Amino acid sequence: GKNFPNSEDYYPAASKRLGEEGTPIVKVCIGPNGRPSEEPSIATSSGSARLDEGAIKLAKAGRYVAGTIDGQPSTDCFSFRVKFELK
């Protein structure tokens, strides 16, 4: 989303030093209050535990809007990619 943290801010320092790049996919479930209803998890690993952990930290820092069903706030789960790429 547009109010989402920048992945660069969550790029693990050790991964940068080692030249690790990757694109983990994070699954997040958002409750009716707009907050995660459970811990974010890795749906598809980047192949690096460090990058996966950075993606989870980014997901926890994100701001979310609750989903709705027939106008009522509901719990909604979705997945998104976090791209860690060296510049």
N, C-alpha and C positions, 0 to 999 in steps of 0.2 A: 504494500500500500504506500501511499504518498507520505504518510507520517511514520514510516518505518525506519528503524535504525539502518545505518550504512554498514554493509558487510565488512568494509575495510576496518571499521572500528572494533570488530570482533575477530579479526584475522589473528590467530594465535602467533605470537612472536617466534616461537620455535619452528612453526611451520614455514614462516617467511624465511627464516635463516636457512632451513633445509630445502627451500624451493618447492615446498608442497603446494599443489593446487588441487581443487576439487569442487564438486557441486553436490553436497548432500541435500536430500529432500527431507524436510521436517514436517511432521504431522502435528497439528494443533487442534484441540477441541475448545471452543469458546462457549461459556455458559451464558444464561440470560442476562447476567450482570456485566457482560462485556469482558470478563476476565477468564483466563484459561481454567477449565473445569478439571483438568488433570495436567500432569507434567507433559510438556512437549516431548515428542519422541522422534527418533530417526526412522523415516519410512524406507529410505534407500541411502546406504552409507556412501560417503565419498571415497572410502578406502583408507581414510586416515582418521583415527580416533580423535586426534587433536582438532581437525577441521569439523568433525561431527559435533564435538563438544562446543566449539565456537558457534556453530549454527544453533544449537539449543540455547546458548546464552542470548543470542540475538532474538530468538523466538520469545524468550521470557521477557525481554526488554520491549517488545513490540506493543503497540496500542491497537486494540481490536474493537469492533462494533458487533454487538450481539446479532445473531441471525433471527429471522422471524418466520413464523408459520401462521398464515391467516392474521397477520398483524400482531401476534403475540410473540414476545421474546422466547427464543428456544436455544437449546444447545446445538451447535453446528460444528462439524469437524471438517477440516480441509488440509491440504498439503501444499507446500510451496518450496521452491528451490532457493538455496543460498549459494551464490557463486563466489568462491574464493579464488581470485586470479591475481597473480603478481603483475605489477605494472612495469 
